[in-house]
Amino acid sequence: MLIYAIAVLLVLNVLTHDAVVEQKSRLSLIRYWFIGSSILLSGCVRRVNIGYGEARYGGNRRSPMPLG
């Protein structure tokens, strides 16, 4: 899961770098990068918590840890 997160962040960096080369506005780039990374991190946290709950409780219950 961590390798997947690092790979997606590297792809985002490449995309934003290409857009900088095309001279798009820097503010929109920062916004897109922030939105993409926050969605990615929240997805990883949710997957880790659900995986933890499935491993501990057999997969039929939700994780007791609140999704922060």
C-alpha positions, -999 to 999 in steps of 0.1 A, spaced: 0 0 0 28 24 8 46 16 -25 13 23 -43 10 57 -25 46 66 -34 41 56 -70 10 78 -73 27 108 -57 56 104 -82 31 104 -111 15 135 -96 49 152 -94 57 143 -131 23 157 -142 27 189 -123 63 193 -136 50 189 -172 23 215 -165 49 239 -152 69 234 -184 37 243 -202 36 275 -180 1 270 -165 -7 290 -134 11 278 -103 -18 283 -79 -40 258 -98 -11 233 -99 -7 236 -61 -44 231 -57 -46 201 -79 -15 185 -63 -30 191 -28 -64 177 -37 -49 146 -53 -25 139 -24 -52 145 2 -76 121 -16 -48 96 -19 -38 98 18 -74 95 30 -79 65 7 -48 48 21 -58 55 57 -93 41 51 -79 10 34 -54 4 63 -82 8 89 -106 -15 70 -78 -41 65 -70 -39 102 -107 -45 111 -110 -74 87 -78 -90 100 -88 -87 136 -126 -92 135 -130 -115 105 -142 -89 80 -179 -88 89 -176 -58 112 -164 -23 106 -132 -12 121 -135 0 157 -110 27 150 -127 60 139 -117 72 105 -100 104 114 
